[in-house]
Structures are given as C-alpha cells and as structure tokens.
Amino acid sequence: MTAEVFRRLIVEVTTPLQGRALDGELQQWLNRHHGPDSATFHALKQACLAGVAAGWMCNREHAGIRYGRVIKPDDDVGRFSVDVVDMNDCAGGHHVHPNGEIDLVMPLEGDARFDGHGAGWCVYGPGSAHVPTVTGGRALVLYLLPEGQITFTR
C-alpha cells in the first residue's frame, strides 16, 4: 500500500460527497453505501493497517495516541483533509469542527467504539465539538475534515 493508492481510495469516497450537507442523512448514506460490510470499508481498513505498518500513517504520537495527516485538502479529494488516528481506550483533545467532520471508525481490538459508535461512519455537522474518545478496545479512526479545518481548545 502506498500513499498514492490510498489517495485513490479516498477520491472514490469523497467524490460523491461534493455539495452534500454534513448531517445525519449523510451519515446514513455513508453507512448504507460504504458501511462495515462493504468492499470500500474493507479496502480502507486494510489500506490504513498497511500504511501504519509501513510507517507513513499514524507516524506521530502524543499522550498514547498515534496520529497523522495523510492528505491535505485538495481539489481531487473534494477539499477534504484526511487524518488517521490509532486510539486504545483513551480520549483525545477537545476540538471544534468549523466545517464539520466525517469519521470512519475501524475497530481493531475488543468492542472498540468511537464516541459510542461502532464500526462505520459518523458525521458531525459544522460548528460541532467533542472530545474524541475510544472505549472498549483499540480502533483506527479516519477523519475527513472539509478544508482541513479543526480548532483545538483548552
């Protein structure tokens, strides 16, 4: 798995998101078309596992959380940035999503849940905020951030 191949997978997901509101309807659509039983979900999970193993994904660490921005916002990826984090029963830093956030939860160990969500997609609308938390095990979480916008708070 290379960063270029991973980018092509992301383009397949982000292209149909153009112009769509980040809301519950989008969350349902993503889970229906790219949910845990889909080829897309499995391809993204395997790509993330391979990227982590190769060292170009989740190549930073802070407070037990491995993370990294894999793709910066660009036209081919629908102006989304892509970050991937590896969390094991922990919480990250509180932040606000000025333009919203789309997350793909990929449990790896135990009954890992991200903010209460199991395997699949969750969508946070513009202006939403949270303390990203994984409970019940270890998970990779892929974040799509419109224009790469995220504001960490204290």
C-alpha positions as CSV (number, residue, x, y, z in Angstrom):
1,M,0.0,0.0,0.0
2,T,1.3,3.4,-1.0
3,A,0.1,6.9,-0.2
4,E,-0.9,7.3,-3.9
5,V,-3.1,4.1,-3.8
6,F,-4.6,5.3,-0.5
7,R,-5.4,8.7,-2.1
8,R,-7.2,7.0,-5.0
9,L,-9.4,5.1,-2.4
10,I,-10.2,8.4,-0.7
11,V,-11.1,10.0,-4.0
12,E,-13.7,7.2,-4.6
13,V,-15.3,8.1,-1.2
14,T,-15.1,11.9,-1.3
15,T,-16.2,12.5,-4.9
16,P,-19.9,11.7,-4.2
17,L,-19.8,13.9,-1.1
18,Q,-19.4,17.1,-3.1
19,G,-22.0,19.7,-2.1
20,R,-23.7,17.4,0.5
21,A,-24.6,18.7,3.9
22,L,-22.6,17.1,6.8
23,D,-25.6,15.7,8.8
24,G,-27.4,12.6,9.8
25,E,-28.7,11.9,6.3
26,L,-25.1,11.8,5.0
27,Q,-24.1,9.5,7.9
28,Q,-26.9,7.1,6.9
29,W,-25.9,7.3,3.2
30,L,-22.2,6.6,4.0
31,N,-23.1,3.6,6.2
32,R,-25.5,2.3,3.5
33,H,-23.1,2.6,0.6
34,H,-19.7,2.3,2.4
35,G,-20.5,0.7,5.7
36,P,-18.8,-2.1,7.6
37,D,-20.0,-4.9,5.2
38,S,-18.9,-3.0,2.1
39,A,-15.8,-3.5,-0.1
40,T,-15.0,0.2,0.5
41,F,-14.8,-0.2,4.2
42,H,-12.6,-3.3,4.0
43,A,-10.3,-1.7,1.4
44,L,-9.9,1.5,3.6
45,K,-9.3,-0.6,6.7
46,Q,-6.7,-2.7,5.0
47,A,-5.1,0.4,3.5
48,C,-4.9,2.0,6.9
49,L,-3.4,-1.0,8.5
50,A,-0.8,-1.3,5.7
51,G,0.0,2.4,6.0
52,V,0.5,2.2,9.7
53,A,2.7,-0.9,9.3
54,A,4.8,0.9,6.6
55,G,5.3,3.9,8.9
56,W,3.8,6.7,6.7
57,M,0.4,6.7,8.5
58,C,0.0,7.5,12.2
59,N,3.6,8.5,12.4
60,R,3.3,10.9,15.3
61,E,2.4,10.2,18.9
62,H,1.1,12.3,21.8
63,A,-0.3,11.0,25.1
64,G,-0.6,7.5,23.8
65,I,-2.4,8.4,20.6
66,R,-0.7,7.8,17.3
67,Y,-1.9,10.1,14.5
68,G,-1.0,11.9,11.4
69,R,-2.4,14.0,8.5
70,V,-2.2,11.8,5.4
71,I,-3.8,14.0,2.8
72,K,-4.0,17.8,2.8
73,P,-7.1,19.4,1.3
74,D,-7.0,19.5,-2.5
75,D,-9.5,19.5,-5.3
76,D,-9.1,15.9,-6.2
77,V,-10.2,14.8,-2.7
78,G,-13.1,17.3,-2.6
79,R,-11.2,19.8,-0.4
80,F,-11.1,17.3,2.5
81,S,-8.0,16.6,4.5
82,V,-7.5,13.1,5.8
83,D,-6.2,12.3,9.2
84,V,-5.9,8.8,10.7
85,V,-5.6,8.2,14.5
86,D,-4.8,5.0,16.4
87,M,-6.5,5.1,19.8
88,N,-6.8,2.4,22.5
89,D,-9.3,3.2,25.4
90,C,-8.4,6.8,25.6
91,A,-9.6,10.3,24.9
92,G,-8.0,13.0,22.7
93,G,-8.1,16.7,22.9
94,H,-11.3,18.7,22.8
95,H,-11.9,20.4,19.4
96,V,-14.4,22.2,17.3
97,H,-15.2,21.3,13.6
98,P,-15.8,24.7,11.9
99,N,-17.0,23.0,8.7
100,G,-17.9,19.6,10.2
101,E,-16.2,16.2,10.4
102,I,-16.8,12.8,8.8
103,D,-15.3,9.8,10.7
104,L,-14.7,6.2,9.7
105,V,-14.5,4.0,12.8
106,M,-12.4,0.8,12.3
107,P,-12.3,-1.3,15.4
108,L,-9.1,-3.4,15.8
109,E,-9.3,-4.9,19.2
110,G,-12.2,-5.7,21.7
111,D,-15.5,-3.9,21.2
112,A,-13.9,-0.6,20.4
113,R,-16.3,2.3,20.0
114,F,-15.6,5.9,19.0
115,D,-17.8,8.4,20.8
116,G,-20.2,5.5,21.2
117,H,-20.1,4.5,17.5
118,G,-19.0,1.0,16.4
119,A,-17.6,0.1,13.0
120,G,-18.8,2.5,10.3
121,W,-19.3,6.2,9.7
122,C,-20.3,9.1,11.9
123,V,-20.8,12.7,10.8
124,Y,-20.5,15.8,12.9
125,G,-22.1,19.0,11.5
126,P,-20.4,22.4,11.1
127,G,-19.7,24.1,14.4
128,S,-19.9,20.8,16.4
129,A,-17.3,19.9,19.1
130,H,-16.3,16.9,21.1
131,V,-13.6,15.1,23.0
132,P,-12.8,12.2,20.6
133,T,-13.0,9.1,22.8
134,V,-12.4,5.4,22.1
135,T,-13.7,2.9,24.6
136,G,-13.8,-0.9,24.8
137,G,-10.6,-1.5,22.9
138,R,-8.4,-0.2,20.1
139,A,-9.6,1.5,16.9
140,L,-8.3,3.3,13.9
141,V,-10.4,6.4,13.1
142,L,-10.1,8.1,9.7
143,Y,-11.2,11.8,9.8
144,L,-12.3,13.7,6.7
145,L,-12.2,17.5,7.5
146,P,-13.6,20.0,5.0
147,E,-10.8,22.3,4.1
148,G,-8.7,20.6,6.8
149,Q,-10.4,22.9,9.4
150,I,-10.1,21.9,13.1
151,T,-9.7,24.1,16.1
152,F,-8.3,22.5,19.3
153,T,-9.5,24.1,22.5
154,R,-8.1,24.0,26.1
